[in-house]
Amino acid sequence: MKSIVITLQLLFAFSLFSQKSDCHFTLKGTVIDSADNKPLSLTNIELIGIKGKSISTDKLGQFIFANLCSDSLELHISHLQCEHIHLRFKLTKDTSIVIYLQHSNHAIGKVTFTAKAEQDNLDKLNLRKLDMQKGGSIAELMQGIGGITLLKTGGTISKPMVNGLHSNRVIVLNNGIRQEGQNWGMEHAPEIDAFLATEIELLKGPEALRYAADGVGGVLMVKPASVFTENAQQLKGEFNLIGATNGRGGTSSLILGSQLFKLHPIYWRVQGTLKRSGNLKTPDYFLANTGTSEANYSAALGYQNERLKFEIFYSAFQTKIGIYKGAHVGNINDLLKAFQSDTPMYKADFTYAIDRSYQQVNHQLLKTNAEWQLNSSSSVQLTLAYQKNHRQEYDVLRTSNAFKGPDFDYYINTLTGDMAFIKSNLHKVKWTAGLNAIHQANSYTGRFFIPGFYNKGAAAYFIAERTWAKWQLETGFRYDYKHITAYLWRGNNLHVRNLQFNNATYAIQLHYQKSKALEYIFSSASAWRPPAPNELYSNGLHQGLASIEIGDSALKPERSYHNAFQLKYNTKKIKIEAEVYQKYILGFINLVPSMPPQLTIRGAFPVYEYVQQNVRMSGLNMAMKLDLKKFYYVKLSSNLLVASELNTHAPLSQMPPFSGKLTVGKSTKKYMFQLWGQGVAKQYRYLQGSDYVAPPKGYVLWGCDLSTEFKIKLQPFRFNLSINNLLSSKYRSYLNRFRYFADEPGFGLTARLIMPLNCNLNNNKK
Amino acid sequence: MKKNQKKSILIIAIITLSFGACKEKTPSPTTPPQNESELITTVKLVFTDTATKAVSTAVFSDLDGPGGNAPTQFDTIRLKPNTVYQTAIYLLDETKTPVDSISNEVLEEGQDHLFVFTKVGVNLNIQIADKDINSLPLGLLSYWSTAAVSNGSVSVALKHQPGVKDGSAAPGETDVEILFPCRIQ
């Protein structure tokens, strides 16, 4: 969904008609999309304070209110339920207005300067782009954003990596709520139904401070569609049916919503997804035990009148993920043997069955959100959310008659509250002030990896933006207080550790619109992150990696300083977005090899310890699109990152290597076809001896996408096909933790049928 | 039923469903950890001199499992030259009361397990004496025949080979691997 926001150019064309008596004035107008100067239909125009005066613009973008009294009018203009604008003026004569609505790139009602229609955006993915990725995990959806790569564990688990950082350093916002699971684990993927997302954005400016202080790597926002449908008398929805050859996976997802009562502005929406996939196949063999299944549902209710907007949302996410059998190693000798072997130890055929080891995760979210419009320029928002995350990990059993339960059972329950006051003075100044609070309880049964703890925190933030003719400045400040009580068992003795952290975070972003086509954005931000429980207290064997990880309870928070310069160039023929950044992280908590190996009953294991270092990360993300004649286009994008420890200049491990992608395609009104090639270099920047084997060599992958739209009778359909790894190339990725054990999946074709649903509920039987 | 009533029921149903689904019991953060279900803390080798019936042992014991504290006992295998020993292996979980003998499970599922002995530098010949139900070697019981005085090491490994056991050491993963120093003196 594109967010239509405010308006810079509001043209009032008052015209004088003949004077009429007090309540016979007409207000008519046209809403125009400033991106392409075309009329915007289905824009909702509401006269605040006057009951029943709410209409939508027609196909020509026009609306008309008749029989209005001479009065101060307040107009609320919204499109696609995104950000809205308020207009106030005194009606003294028949009036006609032209309203230019503008597309925005930003999440929190931000003023933007240029028209940005369906543009290739580095930090944001819209519905159309998401269409081509459907059927993948939420992290796979995110990888179209500049700077985002995937950190994988086999073919079944992936989590987003933002400019080389991940897990505790990357915050994922689901429906405005910070996702709270066992996020620290590299093999713990975000528990979000990918079909809930209609837009995904990497927040770069100060708006991120509203949600978190510890987004050292970045804050990713997953936005669902609004529950408030535009047309009251329509049942709106979408049905998705997806099939994939590799893994023989099938996904179906349905979303439906409408207005509940004809006369009351109460809206509902239900949504559900079912997903099943079996063993994946590399070019040469099936990967044993790589099936997955997922069942999710959500329901939302909303009430909206002139002044109050209230929403209640519930979602449940359940998944079972098989872990590649060949990656289960007992000790370091098994691991070394697996490296040397080119073929897997466990031969497998295709099956949907998932055996140990596997993960089973259940995530529930209950959210209520209320927004009061106090007057035309100020509003109050109140959000309360409760999240319940239950993760179970089942390891391979030594004997089949032993215990059948999970080896790890993690529970984390989180209650968060946010209160914000938002004041926007038409288009010049806008500020948000708010308070955050969190209460979190973490517990486990089974094997110890991280301790049980209570985490209580509170924060206050202030975010402001000011607009001048060509300049826009955004600033944000946030102060956090955090208190963690951890319960550590040493044998039969309970040790209680209390930890307190408080610190400030800031962010500044400056936009400069050089010309209509060229925009510069400079941003500077600092964030901090307290050490996570695994970094503080873990002390044990990491089975999958055949290593012993030792935490350090004396770790201090880490702090980042991030500076970035972004350039956006946008003309009809060429679009460029480029970003250079430099990030310093002081006290970066890093897992480094330590001597000597530790002796266990399974042999000696290498030991890794959490230490703090000062690091520098510099990078360049670029995306370019060139429109050629006859609807042909060329796209080019690339990511480059160099990360080093400051004193020794030693490279940081597990950083994404240089990659680039070239796409050539043709897009007409009827169809889109594109062919792409993606090259990923070998990661040469790696410290000898810091890994069991050297990083895998570089590779080139090819793929293609086709999408088209058609109608059967009156029902429209969208259909698309994607092929990944077209030539079924054999390769291994440095960012896959199972690179030691197996190749990446080979050829895979995914077909998607998307059926938008629009039924009229006009059963007027009265 | 009136339409509005139906709709109200729908709302109530959605809300109850939502809250109802949250009802699962969560343990408290202060809950003590359970002992690991499948821990092997101790490997005990019991050598019986086939001639004199004299018994000696060699033990490796790491009571808190991998990681944490160092092993509490790690013996050297000491054998007499030119002697034949019958060697029995016991795998124990000493965190349980009573002590759990895991060797029984290994015996029951012998078709998925194999002990692998690797000697370096010692004049010793090891032969597995027991077999699983598929007549493949198991190794809970073996004969160790020593020759001249020598020093070196013997690695005792337990392989878990569910469905892939073929009598060789290669398949499967390692549940136990201890490199015992060994002296024939």
Interface residues (C-beta under 8 A of the other chain):
Chain A: L260 F261 W268 V270 A299 L301 I312 Y314 A316 H328 V329 G330 N331 N333 D334 K337 M345 Y346 Q364 L366 Y386 K388 H390 V396 L397 R398 T399 S400 N401 A402 F403 G405 D407 Y411 N413 A441 N442 S443 Y444 T445 G446 R447 F448 P451 G452 F453 Y454 T485 Y487 W489 G491 N492 L494 N539 G540 L541 I548 I550 Q598 L599 T600 I601 R602 G603 F605
Chain B: N4 K7 L10 I11 I14 I15 L17 S18 F19 A21 C22 E24 T26 P27 S28 P29 T30 T31 P32 P33 Q34 E36 S37 E38 I40 T41 T42 V43 F60 D62 D64 G65 P66 G67 G68 A70 P71 F74 I102 E105 V106 E108 E109 D112 H160 P162 V164 A170 P171 G172 E173 T174 D175 V176 E177 I178 L179
